[in-house]
Amino acid sequence: MFPPGLDSLYKRMMEQISQSVYAKLCKQVLASITLVYRPITLEELLVLFEPPKGMAANPESMREVVGHCGSFLVLREETVYFVHQSAKDFLLEKNMVKEEFPLNEDAVHSTIFTRSLDILSRTLQRDMYNLKDLGHPIEEAKPPEPDPLGASRYSCVYWVDHLCASVHQTSTMPIVGLENGGRLDKFLRNKYLYWLEALSLCNNVPKGIVSMAKLCFLIQERGVSHLTELARDAHRFIMYSKGAIESHPLQAFRVAAVAFSSDSTRLASASDDDTIKIWDAHSGNCLQTLTGHKDSVHAVAFSGDSTWLASALEDETVKIWDTRRWNCVQTLEGYNGSIDSVAFSCDSVQLASVSWENIIKIWDTSNWTCLKTLPHHSKPGFPLAFSGDFTRLASVSDEFTLKVWDTHSWTCLQTFEGRSDSVSIVFSPNSTQIVSASDDGIIKIWDVRDGTCLQTLTAHIDRVYAMAFSNDSIWLASASRDTTIKIWNLASASIDGTVKIWDVSSNVDLKSLEGHCLAVESVAFTHNSTWLASASEDRTIKIWETSNGKCLKTLEGHYRFVKLVIFSHNSAQLASMGSSSSKIWDTGSGACLHTLNHGPVAYVIAFSHDSTRLATVTDSTVQIWDTRNGELLRAFSDYSDGIFKSVAFSHDSARLATGCGVGVAGISTVTIWDARNGECLHRLDQDGNVNSVAFSRDSAKLASAGSTVKIWDADSGVCLETLTVNSYLRVMSFDSSGDRLNTTLGVISLCQSEASGETDVVRPKPTQFAGIGISTEDMWITYNGSKLLWIPPEYRSKCFDICENNLGIGVRSGKVWICTVDRD
């Protein structure tokens, strides 16, 4: 319902517009403003329709056009609004203006969709706000001036809505932009991750999730088969990664392809940032970055003699790189679609390349001429794999089977029933095995001769895009949408099911240790990082070798689940804490040496530095045991109202420190005891639960971690230093100098403070961390205080331990992870 008299007013205004020289332009603007889903700025409006010839494409010109739209529109702070809702309703609903304003809603929505996708395809790129740090939080992401998303912000959020609105359900006409190789196809393949970053910067990731669901439904409903899997993958990816991308925009990016050099010493990886990186396959160090690509790199391959590297591009070309100088020596053209796969013959005489248009080209590497063009009937967009002797070709069929072909007769030699949606395949160098990877991250190794599955590798958590063997067939590299490159030691996998995996992008060495069948409650490294112990709800303790992840021993004997494990300082003994008793084990033989019946549930345990004493702490009692014979030496009580949270011996074993949780009175305490007679030497007030205490090597200092970290003079009880860490530290120890504190967030450098006789003379100050750590919420592995590697929810820690550059993590599923960060 319109207010009385407005019909005639709006009609008269429309007639005036129709008679002006700006009639066509004004009606285009009115049509766009009428159908957008929120008020838009002049800058955003400018990109939503095609400006006429001679019109300057800038906000000032747009301001003039809006001014010619009579009293329909008003401009406030560079944003265009209708003067009243009735003005918009009039244009949408009144038949009397159809002659003056024939609004074809489908056509306008279609134009906004195509113009939106065009500007996004032109302008989106990696790191639009120059954040640089992969762990940069969205709260600290400030738009630069000018804002690179200023003109495309509306398009970024609403392009799917306009696409869906442009389609009549009863129409059978092809949808503009959804053609095979069309706008949407190219956008999802080349710009999708940049779009996710932009959504995060616009604080609209939830809207992106809804948009991808709508897009999948539209594509399925209209039977657009060539986009079905692509859209489904895009939807799955944003659903899985939404948490990380929403809070940290640069967590969206992936590695697209990998390849080993023939001597297995170098690895090439291609990424969506239009670069190729050359890595040292043994150390994980980046040796070279190849730039100059004008579009996404889909695949890479070394020649058999490692003198060339071929890269397949979205821009319908293949580039050949000289590996000695790393310069581009040749660009191969002749396709009408993006190149999806490249492969050299074993003797480096020929190069095969496969395009999205299903054409295989064979090139002569002596002069880079095309020798042969073959039709390819495999599933579009999926790579091919050639055997090392170039006599076999593997392809993925439309029925999701793997086929092996004779390249001379082109007859099918073998068919494998692979997993659905196999997206990457590769031959072993001796052509006896073929590896397939699926979109759920599962990798399978097949025997080419009889089609049997030899191994299944599971460590990636998302789609595997590309793989490559080393020439000795021992190493397999895989690149996944989970943003990691993993290098698998297949010789190890064939023996014990354990693999060595490198995340090349972050220099983090990951190992998955499997054996527990219930949640892991505690993990602990030996002091030299050689072993890792894990305690589980399955009532077992396992000792693992850190270097290769091999399970050395399984210790059994607890009647209920094991809550805590620690190694003695000489690594010869292991203590495990159960519900009413603790056990001391010989780590060499795996034998249980002593069972300590401490009665009530113990909360924490600690070895003395000479490994001859073990302290167990129950709700109010500290007990000290002789680890050589299992005898209870002494017990003393603390009747503070807080529960014991931590305990530690001084290095000379003469003193013992305990830390309590916050009691009824609202305070917590740190108590220093004489370990020989149980006398209380000092009782120190601390803020927050005291989760960790540690003496320095010379026993002169004591560190206690609550809501702040306090450094105390252990002799006088005077506070030397107070550090603000904004986190509760669960593990803490001094280094040999006593000037640095190793914590779960990294290493803290301490001031050279001396006791002054006054308590708390040092004010709290911000703290800088160095080295490996794990974030407060256990979502990130950190390095030097910066976020390095996001941990997916199913791999986050129930417990963890840190030793030097090693991080051990136990999760609820029963798995244990070892992560090693390369300090270089």
Stockholm file with secondary structure:
# STOCKHOLM 1.0

chainA/1-824         MFPPGLDSLYKRMMEQISQSVYAKLCKQVLASITLVYRPITLEELLVLFEPPKGMAANPESMREVVGHCGSFLVLREETVYFVHQSAKDFLLEKNMVKEEFPLNEDAVHSTIFTRSLDILSRTLQRDMYNLKDLGHPIEEAKPPEPDPLGASRYSCVYWVDHLCASVHQTSTMPIVGLENGGRLDKFLRNKYLYWLEALSLCNNVPKGIVSMAKLCFLIQERGVSHLTELARDAHRFIMYSKGAIESHPLQAFRVAAVAFSSDSTRLASASDDDTIKIWDAHSGNCLQTLTGHKDSVHAVAFSGDSTWLASALEDETVKIWDTRRWNCVQTLEGYNGSIDSVAFSCDSVQLASVSWENIIKIWDTSNWTCLKTLPHHSKPGFPLAFSGDFTRLASVSDEFTLKVWDTHSWTCLQTFEGRSDSVSIVFSPNSTQIVSASDDGIIKIWDVRDGTCLQTLTAHIDRVYAMAFSNDSIWLASASRDTTIKIWNLASASIDGTVKIWDVSSNVDLKSLEGHCLAVESVAFTHNSTWLASASEDRTIKIWETSNGKCLKTLEGHYRFVKLVIFSHNSAQLASMGSSSSKIWDTGSGACLHTLNHGPVAYVIAFSHDSTRLATVTDSTVQIWDTRNGELLRAFSDYSDGIFKSVAFSHDSARLATGCGVGVAGISTVTIWDARNGECLHRLDQDGNVNSVAFSRDSAKLASAGSTVKIWDADSGVCLETLTVNSYLRVMSFDSSGDRLNTTLGVISLCQSEASGETDVVRPKPTQFAGIGISTEDMWITYNGSKLLWIPPEYRSKCFDICENNLGIGVRSGKVWICTVDRD
#=GR chainA/1-824 SS CCCTTHHHHHHHHHHHHHHSTTHHHHHHHHHHHHHCSSCEEHHHHHTSSCCCTTCCCSHHHHHHHHHTSTTSEEEETTEEEESSHHHHHHHHHCGGGTTTCCCCHHHHHHHHHHHHHHHHHHHCCSCTTCCCCTTCCGGGCCCCSSCTTTTTHHHHHHHHHHHHHTCCTTCCSCCTTCSTTSHHHHHHHHTHHHHHHHHHHTTCHHHHHHHHHHHHHHHHHTTCHHHHHHHHHHHHHHHHHHHHHHHCGGGGCCEEEEEECTTSSEEEEEETTSCEEEEETTTCCEEEEECCCSSCEEEEEECTTSSEEEEEETTSCEEEEETTTTEEEEEECCCSSCEEEEEECTTSSEEEEEETTSEEEEEETTTTEEEEEEECCSCTTCCCEECTTSSEEEEECTTSCEEEEETTTCCEEEEECCCTTEEEEEECTTSSEEEEEETTSEEEEEETTTCCEEEEEECCSSCEEEEEECTTSSEEEEEETTSCEEEEEHHHHHHHSCCCEEETTTTEEEEEECCCSSCEEEEEECTTSSEEEEEETTSEEEEEETTTCCEEEEEECCSSCCCEEEECTTSSEEEEECSSCEEEEETTTCCEEEEECCCSCCCEEEECTTSSEEEEECSSEEEEEETTTCCEEEEEECCCSSCEEEEEECTTSSEEEEEECCCTTSCEEEEEEETTTCCEEEEEEESSCCCEEEECTTSSEEEEESSEEEEEETTTCCEEEEEECSSCCSCEEECTTSSEEEETTEEEECCCCCCCSSTTCSCCEECCCBSEEECTTSCEEEETTEEEEECCGGGCCSEEEEETTEEEEECTTSCEEEEEECCC
#=GC SS_cons         CCCTTHHHHHHHHHHHHHHSTTHHHHHHHHHHHHHCSSCEEHHHHHTSSCCCTTCCCSHHHHHHHHHTSTTSEEEETTEEEESSHHHHHHHHHCGGGTTTCCCCHHHHHHHHHHHHHHHHHHHCCSCTTCCCCTTCCGGGCCCCSSCTTTTTHHHHHHHHHHHHHTCCTTCCSCCTTCSTTSHHHHHHHHTHHHHHHHHHHTTCHHHHHHHHHHHHHHHHHTTCHHHHHHHHHHHHHHHHHHHHHHHCGGGGCCEEEEEECTTSSEEEEEETTSCEEEEETTTCCEEEEECCCSSCEEEEEECTTSSEEEEEETTSCEEEEETTTTEEEEEECCCSSCEEEEEECTTSSEEEEEETTSEEEEEETTTTEEEEEEECCSCTTCCCEECTTSSEEEEECTTSCEEEEETTTCCEEEEECCCTTEEEEEECTTSSEEEEEETTSEEEEEETTTCCEEEEEECCSSCEEEEEECTTSSEEEEEETTSCEEEEEHHHHHHHSCCCEEETTTTEEEEEECCCSSCEEEEEECTTSSEEEEEETTSEEEEEETTTCCEEEEEECCSSCCCEEEECTTSSEEEEECSSCEEEEETTTCCEEEEECCCSCCCEEEECTTSSEEEEECSSEEEEEETTTCCEEEEEECCCSSCEEEEEECTTSSEEEEEECCCTTSCEEEEEEETTTCCEEEEEEESSCCCEEEECTTSSEEEEESSEEEEEETTTCCEEEEEECSSCCSCEEECTTSSEEEETTEEEECCCCCCCSSTTCSCCEECCCBSEEECTTSCEEEETTEEEEECCGGGCCSEEEEETTEEEEECTTSCEEEEEECCC
//
